[in-house]
């Protein structure tokens, strides 16, 4: 009896040591993967981290929840291959861009404009994904002269038909609990390895079966997006901010947007962004809508087609070939 117990304890310790070694290996790889890929510039909103890729006309790419500059580059990689220079900042509270106690969506939009100032960019195509669509919209509202075209992928923005996805982090204690959970890198790492299907639904808002059935390239992209949330502690402040703003987004003055807007989503996005995309396209002066029946929040299976259509949309906007806007004579 004692021998069996001793063997069990030894095996448990060996298993724990193996898990700890795997965790430390993945953590080291994740941290190393961030090093040397980005730069920081000082602005009136504090330091802003960003990374670039590609050559050509500038496209400011604003990442979604759980991201950072790497998610932005991955999201718009096909656009870079089509002849655009991608500029992907980390939003407030993500990676190398510190959170601010007074940060708002409007302030984040102004910070995007400040980054463009520092990089000498007068006008750019703006791409916003998921929660990043909020500050992309505000950039187009507050700084219309800076935006040539706006492409919004699964926008986590306001619609009267979209139910708020409340985080529950409203009380002081609930917020403290959420912050503690978001800083627990080991727990997040363990969850994505032990419960990949659950984490796919919870974080990527996409049914796992869609990813399992995808071609290898799409499948790899989906898992990379999930893996790139780790280490989650370096994104905790941004994730908490997104839980408030994208979880229950405010209405915006969409009629003030001057540039053409393409809104893209899928009916089965578990975050319900199809309703948001429809609302945007119907309420901006020059809106175009692209909705797929399936694809989830990651738009699985549609990446190449989306970016071909987006590139055509952007070129028509930049060349002034868009149809006349509503209300113009």
Backbone as numpy.savetxt, mean C-alpha at the origin, in Angstrom:
# Nx Ny Nz CAx CAy CAz Cx Cy Cz
9.08 -43.39 33.02 8.25 -42.18 33.02 9.11 -40.93 33.02
10.11 -40.93 33.95 10.99 -39.76 34.02 11.83 -39.63 32.75
12.24 -40.78 32.20 13.04 -40.75 30.97 12.23 -40.19 29.81
10.98 -40.62 29.69 10.12 -40.11 28.62 9.89 -38.61 28.77
9.71 -38.17 30.01 9.53 -36.74 30.26 10.77 -35.96 29.86
11.93 -36.51 30.22 13.19 -35.84 29.89 13.38 -35.75 28.38
13.07 -36.85 27.68 13.18 -36.84 26.22 12.24 -35.80 25.62
11.02 -35.73 26.16 10.06 -34.73 25.68 10.55 -33.32 25.87
11.15 -33.06 27.03 11.67 -31.71 27.30 12.81 -31.38 26.34
13.70 -32.35 26.13 14.83 -32.12 25.22 14.33 -31.84 23.80
13.36 -32.63 23.34 12.82 -32.42 22.00 12.13 -31.06 21.88
11.41 -30.67 22.93 10.76 -29.36 22.91 11.78 -28.24 22.85
12.86 -28.39 23.61 13.91 -27.36 23.59 14.58 -27.29 22.22
14.81 -28.46 21.61 15.42 -28.47 20.28 14.50 -27.82 19.25
13.20 -28.12 19.36 12.24 -27.50 18.44 12.19 -26.00 18.62
12.20 -25.55 19.88 12.19 -24.11 20.15 13.44 -23.45 19.61
14.58 -24.12 19.76 15.83 -23.56 19.25 15.80 -23.47 17.73
15.22 -24.49 17.08 15.13 -24.46 15.62 14.22 -23.33 15.14
13.08 -23.15 15.82 12.17 -22.06 15.47 12.84 -20.71 15.67
13.56 -20.56 16.78 14.25 -19.30 17.06 15.31 -19.02 16.00
16.01 -20.07 15.56 17.03 -19.88 14.53 16.40 -19.46 13.20
15.27 -20.08 12.85 14.58 -19.70 11.61 14.08 -18.26 11.68
13.55 -17.88 12.84 13.07 -16.51 13.02 14.21 -15.51 12.87
15.32 -15.77 13.53 16.46 -14.85 13.44 17.01 -14.78 12.02
17.00 -15.91 11.32 17.45 -15.91 9.92 16.55 -15.02 9.07
15.24 -15.20 9.20 14.30 -14.41 8.39 14.33 -12.94 8.78
14.49 -12.65 10.06 14.58 -11.26 10.50 15.82 -10.59 9.93
16.95 -11.29 9.98 18.20 -10.74 9.43 18.07 -10.49 7.94
17.44 -11.43 7.23 17.25 -11.26 5.78 16.34 -10.07 5.49
15.27 -9.93 6.27 14.33 -8.83 6.03 14.99 -7.48 6.28
15.75 -7.38 7.35 16.43 -6.12 7.66 17.49 -5.82 6.61
18.26 -6.84 6.22 19.29 -6.65 5.20 18.67 -6.24 3.87
17.46 -6.74 3.58 16.79 -6.40 2.33 16.36 -4.95 2.24
16.31 -4.27 3.38 15.94 -2.85 3.39 17.16 -1.94 3.25
18.32 -2.45 3.58 19.51 -1.61 3.63 20.03 -1.28 2.24
20.40 -0.03 2.06 21.03 0.41 0.82 20.10 0.57 -0.36
18.80 0.41 -0.15 17.85 0.51 -1.26 17.15 1.85 -1.32
17.26 2.65 -0.28 16.51 3.89 -0.21 17.40 5.06 0.18
16.84 6.25 0.05 17.51 7.48 0.47 16.56 8.28 1.35
17.10 9.28 2.04 16.25 10.16 2.84 16.60 11.61 2.53
15.57 12.44 2.47 15.76 13.88 2.31 15.00 14.59 3.42
15.53 15.72 3.84 14.86 16.53 4.86 13.86 17.46 4.20
12.70 17.57 4.80 11.65 18.47 4.32 11.06 19.20 5.52
10.14 20.09 5.26 9.44 20.77 6.34 8.57 19.84 7.16
8.41 18.61 6.71 7.62 17.61 7.42 8.51 16.55 8.06
9.79 16.86 8.15 10.74 15.89 8.68 11.38 15.09 7.56
12.23 14.13 7.92 12.87 13.31 6.89 11.87 12.40 6.19
12.04 12.27 4.89 11.19 11.37 4.10 12.09 10.38 3.38
11.79 9.12 3.55 12.51 8.05 2.88 11.85 7.77 1.53
12.68 7.49 0.53 12.14 7.14 -0.78 13.15 6.28 -1.53
12.66 5.60 -2.54 13.51 4.83 -3.44 13.04 5.07 -4.86
13.93 4.85 -5.81 13.59 5.07 -7.21 13.95 3.84 -8.04
13.31 3.74 -9.20 13.60 2.67 -10.14 13.15 3.10 -11.52
13.88 2.69 -12.54 13.48 2.97 -13.91 13.90 4.35 -14.38
13.65 4.59 -15.65 13.98 5.86 -16.29 12.78 6.33 -17.10
12.64 7.65 -17.19 11.56 8.21 -17.99 10.78 9.24 -17.23
9.55 9.46 -17.65 8.68 10.43 -16.99 8.42 10.00 -15.55
8.36 10.95 -14.61 8.23 10.58 -13.19 6.84 10.08 -12.83
6.82 9.06 -11.98 5.57 8.54 -11.41 5.78 8.37 -9.92
5.03 9.12 -9.13 5.09 9.01 -7.67 4.17 7.87 -7.24
4.73 6.87 -6.59 3.99 5.65 -6.25 3.83 5.57 -4.74
2.60 5.59 -4.27 2.30 5.68 -2.84 1.76 4.33 -2.35
2.50 3.71 -1.46 2.20 2.35 -1.02 0.98 2.26 -0.10
0.51 1.04 0.08 -0.63 0.78 0.95 -0.22 0.37 2.34
-1.18 -0.14 3.11 -0.92 -0.54 4.49 0.10 -1.68 4.56
0.94 -1.61 5.58 1.94 -2.64 5.79 3.15 -2.53 4.89
3.21 -1.46 4.10 4.26 -1.38 3.10 5.46 -0.55 3.50
5.81 0.33 2.61 7.03 1.10 2.64 7.47 1.25 1.20
8.64 1.82 1.00 9.09 2.09 -0.37 9.12 0.83 -1.23
9.48 -0.31 -0.61 9.59 -1.55 -1.38 8.27 -2.01 -1.94
7.21 -1.87 -1.16 5.88 -2.25 -1.65 5.47 -1.37 -2.82
5.80 -0.07 -2.73 5.48 0.83 -3.83 6.18 0.44 -5.12
7.48 0.13 -5.02 8.22 -0.28 -6.21 7.68 -1.58 -6.78
7.34 -2.53 -5.90 6.80 -3.81 -6.37 5.45 -3.61 -7.04
4.61 -2.79 -6.44 3.26 -2.55 -6.97 3.30 -2.00 -8.39
4.20 -1.06 -8.65 4.22 -0.38 -9.95 5.39 -0.83 -10.83
5.99 -1.95 -10.50 7.13 -2.43 -11.29 6.83 -2.51 -12.79
5.65 -3.01 -13.20 5.36 -3.05 -14.64 5.33 -1.67 -15.28
4.93 -0.65 -14.53 4.92 0.71 -15.08 6.34 1.20 -15.32
7.25 0.86 -14.41 8.65 1.21 -14.62 9.21 0.56 -15.87
8.80 -0.68 -16.13 9.27 -1.38 -17.32 8.72 -0.77 -18.60
7.64 0.01 -18.48 7.03 0.64 -19.65 7.58 2.05 -19.91
8.63 2.44 -19.18 9.30 3.69 -19.48 9.01 4.83 -18.53
8.76 4.52 -17.26 8.53 5.55 -16.25 9.57 5.44 -15.14
9.91 6.58 -14.58 10.79 6.61 -13.42 9.92 6.57 -12.16
10.02 5.50 -11.41 9.21 5.33 -10.21 9.89 6.00 -9.02
9.14 6.81 -8.30 9.60 7.40 -7.04 8.66 6.90 -5.96
9.17 6.08 -5.06 8.32 5.42 -4.06 8.72 5.86 -2.66
7.96 6.76 -2.04 8.26 7.16 -0.66 7.68 6.17 0.34
8.26 6.17 1.53 7.62 5.51 2.67 6.76 6.56 3.36
5.50 6.25 3.60 4.61 7.21 4.24 4.95 7.37 5.72
4.36 8.38 6.35 4.57 8.61 7.78 4.38 7.31 8.57
5.35 7.01 9.43 5.24 5.85 10.30 5.69 4.55 9.69
6.21 4.60 8.47 6.71 3.41 7.79 8.21 3.51 7.57
8.92 2.50 8.06 10.36 2.35 7.84 11.11 3.63 8.20
11.76 4.27 7.21 12.62 5.40 7.51 11.96 6.76 7.52
10.64 6.81 7.41 9.92 8.08 7.51 9.19 8.11 8.86
9.66 8.94 9.80 9.07 8.91 11.14 7.61 9.34 11.14
6.88 8.78 12.10 5.51 9.24 12.34 5.54 10.61 12.99
4.45 11.33 12.86 4.30 12.63 13.50 3.06 12.58 14.39
3.15 13.23 15.54 2.01 13.22 16.46 0.79 13.87 15.85
1.01 14.84 14.95 -0.10 15.59 14.36 -0.41 15.18 12.93
0.04 13.98 12.51 -0.09 13.63 11.10 -1.54 13.40 10.71
-1.85 13.84 9.48 -3.16 13.68 8.88 -2.97 13.25 7.43
-4.06 12.85 6.79 -3.98 12.52 5.37 -3.55 13.74 4.57
-4.09 14.91 4.93 -3.75 16.14 4.22 -2.27 16.48 4.38
-1.74 16.30 5.59 -0.32 16.55 5.82 0.54 15.59 5.01
0.10 14.33 4.93 0.85 13.37 4.13 0.87 13.78 2.66
-0.24 14.30 2.16 -0.28 14.78 0.78 0.68 15.95 0.58
0.71 16.87 1.54 1.63 17.99 1.45 3.08 17.51 1.50
3.32 16.46 2.27 4.67 15.89 2.34 5.07 15.27 1.00
4.11 14.66 0.30 4.41 14.15 -1.04 4.85 15.30 -1.95
4.14 16.41 -1.88 4.49 17.58 -2.70 5.86 18.11 -2.31
6.16 18.09 -1.01 7.47 18.56 -0.54 8.59 17.66 -1.06
8.34 16.36 -1.12 9.34 15.44 -1.68 9.56 15.75 -3.16
8.49 16.00 -3.89 8.63 16.36 -5.29 9.46 17.64 -5.43
9.24 18.60 -4.55 10.03 19.83 -4.57 11.52 19.51 -4.40
11.84 18.68 -3.42 13.24 18.36 -3.14 13.89 17.62 -4.29
13.10 16.86 -5.03 13.65 16.09 -6.15 13.57 16.84 -7.47
13.07 18.08 -7.43 12.99 18.89 -8.64 11.95 18.41 -9.63
10.87 17.83 -9.14 9.81 17.31 -10.01 8.62 18.26 -9.96
8.30 18.87 -11.08 7.17 19.80 -11.13 5.84 19.06 -11.19
5.76 18.08 -12.09 4.53 17.33 -12.29 4.86 15.85 -12.42
3.93 15.01 -12.01 4.16 13.58 -12.10 2.84 12.84 -12.22
2.92 11.64 -12.73 1.82 10.70 -12.62 1.78 10.24 -11.16
0.60 10.14 -10.58 0.46 9.72 -9.20 -0.24 8.37 -9.17
0.38 7.41 -8.49 -0.20 6.08 -8.31 -0.39 5.84 -6.82
-1.60 5.50 -6.41 -1.87 5.20 -5.01 -2.54 3.86 -4.86
-2.01 3.04 -3.96 -2.59 1.72 -3.74 -3.20 1.59 -2.36
-4.41 1.06 -2.28 -5.06 0.76 -1.02 -5.12 2.00 -0.12
-4.53 1.94 1.09 -4.54 3.11 1.98 -3.75 4.27 1.41
-2.80 4.00 0.51 -2.04 5.07 -0.13 -2.87 5.91 -1.07
-4.05 5.40 -1.46 -4.93 6.18 -2.33 -5.47 7.41 -1.63
-5.55 7.39 -0.30 -6.09 8.53 0.44 -5.21 9.76 0.26
-3.91 9.63 0.50 -3.04 10.80 0.33 -2.81 11.11 -1.14
-2.95 10.10 -2.02 -2.87 10.37 -3.46 -4.03 11.26 -3.89
-5.22 10.96 -3.40 -6.39 11.81 -3.70 -6.20 13.21 -3.14
-5.72 13.31 -1.92 -5.53 14.64 -1.33 -4.43 15.42 -2.04
-3.42 14.73 -2.55 -2.40 15.42 -3.34 -3.02 16.04 -4.58
-3.91 15.29 -5.24 -4.58 15.82 -6.44 -5.54 16.94 -6.10
-6.12 16.91 -4.90 -7.05 17.97 -4.47 -6.30 19.22 -4.06
-5.25 19.06 -3.26 -4.54 20.19 -2.66 -3.46 20.77 -3.56
-2.92 19.95 -4.46 -1.84 20.39 -5.35 -2.14 19.94 -6.78
-3.23 20.41 -7.35 -3.65 19.91 -8.66 -2.63 20.16 -9.77
-1.84 21.21 -9.61 -0.85 21.54 -10.64 0.29 20.53 -10.69
0.40 19.66 -9.67 1.51 18.70 -9.62 1.14 17.34 -10.23
-0.13 17.16 -10.57 -0.61 15.82 -10.95 -1.00 15.76 -12.42
-0.33 14.90 -13.18 -0.68 14.71 -14.59 -1.83 13.72 -14.76
-1.81 12.69 -13.98 -2.86 11.66 -14.01 -2.81 10.94 -12.68
-3.94 10.35 -12.30 -4.04 9.66 -11.01 -4.55 8.25 -11.25
-3.76 7.26 -10.83 -4.14 5.86 -10.94 -4.31 5.31 -9.53
-5.50 4.84 -9.22 -5.82 4.35 -7.87 -6.14 2.86 -7.94
-5.34 2.07 -7.27 -5.54 0.63 -7.24 -6.18 0.23 -5.92
-7.29 -0.46 -5.99 -8.07 -0.88 -4.81 -8.09 0.21 -3.74
-8.64 1.38 -4.07 -8.57 2.53 -3.16 -9.38 2.32 -1.88
-8.72 2.42 -0.75 -9.39 2.27 0.55 -9.94 3.61 1.00
-10.78 4.18 0.17 -11.30 5.53 0.40 -12.81 5.49 0.60
-13.38 6.65 0.82 -14.79 6.76 1.19 -15.73 6.36 0.07
-16.78 5.67 0.46 -17.96 5.45 -0.39 -19.14 5.28 0.55
-20.29 5.84 0.20 -21.47 5.64 1.06 -21.85 4.17 1.20
-21.44 3.34 0.24 -21.82 1.93 0.25 -20.80 1.04 0.94
-19.65 1.59 1.28 -18.58 0.77 1.87 -18.67 0.81 3.39
-18.76 -0.37 3.99 -18.83 -0.43 5.45 -17.46 -0.13 6.04
-17.40 0.69 7.07 -16.12 0.94 7.73 -15.54 -0.35 8.30
-14.23 -0.50 8.14 -13.52 -1.63 8.74 -12.83 -1.11 9.99
-13.60 -1.03 11.05 -13.08 -0.45 12.28 -12.02 -1.36 12.88
-10.92 -0.76 13.33 -9.85 -1.53 13.96 -10.16 -1.83 15.41
-11.07 -1.08 16.02 -11.32 -1.23 17.44 -10.37 -0.41 18.28
-9.36 0.20 17.67 -8.35 0.94 18.42 -8.82 2.37 18.64
-9.84 2.52 19.45 -10.38 3.85 19.73 -10.12 4.24 21.18
-10.24 3.27 22.11 -9.95 3.59 23.50 -8.45 3.59 23.71
-8.01 4.19 24.79 -6.59 4.24 25.10 -6.04 2.83 25.27
-6.79 1.97 25.98 -6.29 0.62 26.22 -6.26 -0.20 24.95
-7.29 -0.06 24.12 -7.31 -0.80 22.86 -6.16 -0.37 21.96
-5.88 0.93 21.94 -4.79 1.42 21.11 -3.45 0.91 21.62
-3.29 0.87 22.93 -2.05 0.34 23.50 -1.88 -1.14 23.16
-2.98 -1.88 23.21 -2.91 -3.30 22.88 -2.51 -3.49 21.42
-3.13 -2.70 20.52 -2.80 -2.82 19.10 -1.34 -2.48 18.85
-0.85 -1.42 19.49 0.55 -1.04 19.30 1.48 -2.14 19.79
1.15 -2.76 20.92 1.98 -3.85 21.43 2.00 -5.01 20.45
0.83 -5.34 19.88 0.75 -6.44 18.92 1.54 -6.12 17.65
1.47 -4.87 17.20 2.17 -4.49 15.97 3.68 -4.45 16.15
4.14 -4.39 17.38 5.59 -4.38 17.62 6.12 -5.77 17.95
5.26 -6.77 17.91 5.67 -8.14 18.23 6.06 -8.87 16.95
7.29 -8.67 16.51 7.74 -9.24 15.24 7.65 -10.77 15.23
7.99 -11.39 16.36 7.97 -12.86 16.38 6.55 -13.39 16.19
5.58 -12.77 16.85 4.20 -13.24 16.72 3.71 -13.10 15.29
4.05 -11.99 14.64 3.64 -11.81 13.24 4.31 -12.85 12.36
5.60 -13.05 12.56 6.35 -14.04 11.78 5.74 -15.43 11.95
5.44 -15.79 13.19 4.85 -17.10 13.46 3.49 -17.24 12.79
2.71 -16.17 12.80 1.37 -16.22 12.22 1.40 -16.43 10.71
2.30 -15.73 10.01 2.31 -15.87 8.55 2.84 -17.24 8.12
3.60 -17.91 9.02 4.07 -19.26 8.69 3.08 -20.33 9.14
2.44 -20.13 10.28 1.52 -21.14 10.80 0.11 -21.01 10.25
-0.30 -19.78 9.93 -1.67 -19.51 9.49 -1.67 -18.67 8.21
-1.04 -19.14 7.15 -0.93 -18.31 5.94 -2.27 -17.95 5.33
-3.23 -18.87 5.36 -4.55 -18.57 4.79 -5.26 -17.47 5.56
-5.22 -17.58 6.88 -5.85 -16.56 7.72 -5.19 -15.21 7.52
-3.87 -15.18 7.46 -3.15 -13.91 7.30 -3.38 -13.33 5.90
-3.57 -14.21 4.91 -3.87 -13.73 3.56 -5.20 -13.00 3.54
-6.20 -13.57 4.20 -7.50 -12.89 4.27 -7.42 -11.63 5.11
-6.75 -11.71 6.25 -6.73 -10.60 7.20 -5.94 -9.41 6.67
-4.77 -9.65 6.10 -3.88 -8.56 5.71 -3.99 -8.24 4.22
-4.06 -9.27 3.39 -4.09 -9.04 1.94 -5.51 -8.97 1.40
-6.51 -9.26 2.23 -7.93 -9.16 1.84 -8.20 -9.89 0.53
-7.57 -11.04 0.40 -7.69 -11.85 -0.81 -7.88 -13.31 -0.40
-8.80 -14.00 -1.07 -9.02 -15.40 -0.75 -7.79 -16.22 -1.13
-7.31 -17.08 -0.24 -6.12 -17.88 -0.53 -6.24 -18.72 -1.80
-7.45 -19.19 -2.11 -7.63 -20.01 -3.31 -7.25 -19.26 -4.58
-7.47 -17.94 -4.59 -7.09 -17.14 -5.75 -5.58 -17.15 -5.95
-4.86 -17.03 -4.85 -3.40 -17.03 -4.93 -2.88 -18.42 -5.30
-3.47 -19.45 -4.70 -3.03 -20.82 -5.00 -3.21 -21.16 -6.47
-4.24 -20.59 -7.11 -4.53 -20.90 -8.51 -3.79 -19.98 -9.49
-3.08 -19.01 -8.97 -2.41 -18.03 -9.83 -1.17 -18.62 -10.49
-0.72 -17.96 -11.55 0.53 -18.36 -12.19 1.67 -18.09 -11.22
2.81 -18.77 -11.38 3.91 -18.64 -10.42 4.35 -17.21 -10.15
4.40 -16.37 -11.18 4.85 -14.99 -10.99 3.88 -14.22 -10.09
2.58 -14.39 -10.31 1.59 -13.71 -9.48 1.60 -14.25 -8.06
1.78 -15.56 -7.93 1.82 -16.17 -6.61 3.02 -15.64 -5.82
4.17 -15.55 -6.48 5.37 -15.04 -5.81 5.19 -13.59 -5.39
4.53 -12.80 -6.23 4.29 -11.39 -5.88 3.42 -11.28 -4.65
2.38 -12.10 -4.58 1.47 -12.05 -3.43 2.20 -12.39 -2.14
2.98 -13.46 -2.16 3.69 -13.85 -0.94 4.77 -12.85 -0.58
5.36 -12.21 -1.59 6.36 -11.18 -1.28 5.72 -10.00 -0.56
4.52 -9.61 -0.99 3.82 -8.50 -0.32 3.58 -8.84 1.14
3.16 -10.08 1.41 2.92 -10.49 2.79 4.23 -10.55 3.57
5.26 -11.14 2.97 6.56 -11.23 3.65 7.14 -9.86 3.94
6.87 -8.90 3.05 7.47 -7.57 3.19 6.86 -6.76 4.33
5.78 -7.23 4.92 5.24 -6.56 6.11 6.15 -6.82 7.32
6.96 -7.85 7.24 7.89 -8.23 8.29 9.24 -7.54 8.06
9.85 -6.92 9.07 9.41 -6.81 10.46 8.31 -5.75 10.64
7.21 -6.19 11.22 6.04 -5.32 11.37 6.30 -4.16 12.32
7.25 -4.32 13.24 7.52 -3.25 14.22 7.99 -1.97 13.55
8.63 -2.09 12.39 9.13 -0.91 11.69 8.01 -0.20 10.91
6.83 -0.76 10.98 5.68 -0.19 10.27 4.50 0.07 11.21
4.72 -0.14 12.49 3.63 -0.13 13.47 2.88 1.20 13.51
3.61 2.32 13.55 2.95 3.62 13.64 2.11 3.90 12.39
2.65 3.54 11.23 1.90 3.74 10.00 0.68 2.85 9.91
0.80 1.61 10.36 -0.33 0.70 10.34 -1.45 1.17 11.27
-1.08 1.69 12.42 -2.10 2.18 13.34 -2.82 3.39 12.75
-2.05 4.29 12.13 -2.66 5.45 11.47 -3.61 5.00 10.36
-3.18 4.02 9.57 -4.03 3.51 8.50 -5.30 2.85 9.04
-5.19 2.22 10.21 -6.38 1.57 10.77 -7.47 2.58 11.08
-7.06 3.81 11.43 -8.04 4.87 11.69 -8.56 5.48 10.39
-7.64 5.80 9.48 -8.02 6.58 8.29 -8.61 5.72 7.18
-7.93 4.63 6.82 -8.46 3.75 5.77 -9.56 2.85 6.30
-9.55 2.58 7.61 -10.60 1.77 8.19 -11.95 2.47 8.19
-11.92 3.78 8.32 -13.15 4.59 8.29 -12.84 5.91 7.59
-12.66 5.87 6.26 -12.14 7.03 5.54 -13.13 8.18 5.45
-12.63 9.39 5.48 -13.51 10.56 5.38 -13.88 10.87 3.94
-15.03 11.50 3.70 -15.35 11.99 2.35 -14.34 13.06 1.93
-14.13 13.19 0.63 -13.21 14.19 0.10 -13.90 14.99 -1.00
-13.35 16.15 -1.30 -13.89 17.03 -2.34 -13.39 16.57 -3.70
-13.94 15.47 -4.17 -13.46 14.87 -5.41 -13.67 15.76 -6.62
-14.66 16.65 -6.55 -14.92 17.53 -7.70 -13.83 18.56 -7.91
-12.88 18.67 -6.97 -11.77 19.62 -7.12 -10.58 19.01 -7.87
-10.64 17.73 -8.15 -9.53 17.08 -8.84 -9.57 17.41 -10.32
-8.48 17.94 -10.85 -8.44 18.39 -12.25 -7.91 17.33 -13.21
-7.06 16.45 -12.73 -6.43 15.49 -13.64 -7.35 14.28 -13.87
-7.13 13.56 -14.95 -7.89 12.32 -15.18 -7.57 11.28 -14.10
-8.58 10.51 -13.72 -8.44 9.52 -12.65 -8.90 8.16 -13.15
-8.04 7.15 -12.96 -8.40 5.76 -13.25 -8.50 5.02 -11.91
-9.66 4.46 -11.63 -9.89 3.72 -10.38 -10.09 2.24 -10.71
-9.32 1.38 -10.04 -9.29 -0.04 -10.35 -9.60 -0.85 -9.09
-10.43 -1.87 -9.21 -10.70 -2.75 -8.08 -11.26 -4.07 -8.58
-11.60 -4.94 -7.61 -12.23 -6.23 -7.91 -13.44 -6.40 -7.00
-14.47 -7.03 -7.53 -15.71 -7.20 -6.77 -15.49 -7.99 -5.48
-14.53 -8.92 -5.50 -14.33 -9.78 -4.33 -13.22 -9.29 -3.41
-12.79 -8.04 -3.56 -11.84 -7.47 -2.61 -12.51 -7.48 -1.23
-11.90 -8.15 -0.28 -12.51 -8.29 1.04 -12.55 -6.98 1.81
-11.84 -5.96 1.33 -11.93 -4.63 1.94 -13.04 -3.78 1.32
-13.72 -4.31 0.31 -14.85 -3.61 -0.27 -14.49 -2.39 -1.08
-13.31 -2.38 -1.72 -12.88 -1.17 -2.43 -13.54 -1.00 -3.79
-14.28 -2.01 -4.27 -14.99 -1.82 -5.54 -15.99 -0.67 -5.43
-16.66 -0.57 -4.28 -17.60 0.54 -4.06 -16.86 1.87 -4.05
-15.68 1.90 -3.46 -14.89 3.13 -3.43 -14.45 3.54 -4.83
-14.00 2.56 -5.62 -13.56 2.86 -6.98 -14.72 3.42 -7.81
-15.89 2.84 -7.67 -17.06 3.34 -8.40 -17.40 4.77 -7.97
-17.34 5.01 -6.69 -17.69 6.33 -6.17 -16.71 7.38 -6.68
-15.43 7.06 -6.69 -14.42 8.00 -7.20 -14.67 8.30 -8.67
-14.80 7.24 -9.48 -14.97 7.44 -10.92 -16.22 8.23 -11.25
-17.25 8.10 -10.42 -18.51 8.80 -10.67 -18.50 10.25 -10.19
-17.56 10.60 -9.31 -17.61 11.91 -8.69 -16.44 12.83 -9.00
-15.41 12.35 -9.68 -14.37 13.25 -10.17 -14.80 13.78 -11.53
-14.29 14.93 -11.95 -14.69 15.48 -13.25 -14.33 14.58 -14.43
-13.21 13.85 -14.32 -12.75 13.02 -15.44 -12.31 11.67 -14.89
-13.26 10.77 -14.75 -12.97 9.48 -14.13 -13.19 8.31 -15.06
-12.38 7.29 -14.88 -12.52 6.05 -15.64 -12.47 4.90 -14.64
-13.27 3.88 -14.88 -13.43 2.78 -13.93 -13.03 1.45 -14.56
-12.31 0.65 -13.79 -11.93 -0.69 -14.24 -12.18 -1.65 -13.07
-13.22 -2.48 -13.20 -13.60 -3.40 -12.14 -13.55 -4.83 -12.67
-12.88 -5.71 -11.93 -12.83 -7.13 -12.28 -13.76 -7.92 -11.36
-14.34 -9.00 -11.86 -15.21 -9.80 -10.99 -14.46 -10.51 -9.88
-13.22 -10.90 -10.15 -12.40 -11.57 -9.14 -11.00 -10.99 -9.15
-10.22 -11.34 -8.15 -8.84 -10.86 -8.05 -8.46 -10.46 -6.64
-9.49 -10.17 -5.81 -9.20 -9.78 -4.44 -8.49 -8.44 -4.35
-8.04 -8.12 -3.16 -7.36 -6.84 -2.93 -6.04 -6.77 -3.68
-5.46 -7.92 -4.00 -4.19 -7.94 -4.74 -4.39 -7.92 -6.25
-5.65 -7.98 -6.69 -5.96 -8.00 -8.12 -5.23 -9.15 -8.82
-5.27 -10.30 -8.18 -4.55 -11.47 -8.67 -5.03 -11.86 -10.06
-4.08 -12.08 -10.94 -4.38 -12.52 -12.29 -4.59 -11.42 -13.31
-4.53 -10.17 -12.86 -4.83 -9.06 -13.77 -3.69 -8.05 -13.90
-2.55 -8.33 -13.27 -1.49 -7.34 -13.21 -1.05 -6.79 -14.55
-0.73 -7.67 -15.49 -0.23 -7.21 -16.79 -1.28 -6.38 -17.53
-2.52 -6.85 -17.51 -3.58 -6.12 -18.22 -3.83 -4.76 -17.58
-3.84 -4.72 -16.26 -4.07 -3.45 -15.56 -3.03 -2.42 -15.96
-1.77 -2.82 -15.97 -0.73 -1.84 -16.25 -0.67 -1.45 -17.72
-1.06 -2.36 -18.62 -1.18 -1.96 -20.02 -2.27 -0.91 -20.18
-3.40 -1.15 -19.54 -4.50 -0.17 -19.62 -4.13 1.12 -18.90
-3.44 1.01 -17.77 -3.03 2.20 -17.04 -2.05 3.03 -17.86
-1.11 2.36 -18.53 -0.13 3.09 -19.34 -0.82 3.82 -20.49
-1.80 3.17 -21.12 -2.55 3.83 -22.20 -3.33 5.02 -21.65
-3.95 4.84 -20.49 -4.69 5.92 -19.84 -3.77 7.09 -19.52
-2.61 6.80 -18.97 -1.66 7.86 -18.59 -1.18 8.62 -19.82
-0.85 7.89 -20.87 -0.37 8.55 -22.08 -1.43 9.46 -22.68
-2.67 9.01 -22.70 -3.73 9.86 -23.24 -3.92 11.10 -22.38
-3.74 10.96 -21.06 -3.86 12.12 -20.17 -2.71 13.09 -20.39
-1.50 12.58 -20.52 -0.33 13.44 -20.69 -0.34 14.15 -22.04
-0.95 13.51 -23.03 -0.99 14.10 -24.37 -2.26 14.90 -24.62
-3.11 15.02 -23.61 -4.33 15.80 -23.76 -5.36 15.18 -24.66
-5.36 13.84 -24.75 -6.31 13.15 -25.63 -7.52 12.60 -24.89
-7.69 13.00 -23.63 -8.84 12.52 -22.87 -10.12 13.18 -23.37
-11.27 12.50 -23.27 -12.55 13.13 -23.62 -12.79 14.36 -22.77
-13.61 15.26 -23.28 -13.91 16.50 -22.56 -14.55 16.19 -21.21
-14.14 16.95 -20.20 -14.65 16.72 -18.85 -16.10 17.16 -18.72
-16.76 16.55 -17.73 -18.13 16.95 -17.45 -18.16 18.42 -17.05
-19.12 19.14 -17.59 -19.29 20.54 -17.20 -18.48 21.51 -18.04
-17.61 20.99 -18.93 -16.83 21.88 -19.77 -17.57 22.11 -21.09
-17.45 23.30 -21.60 -18.12 23.63 -22.86 -17.14 23.56 -24.02
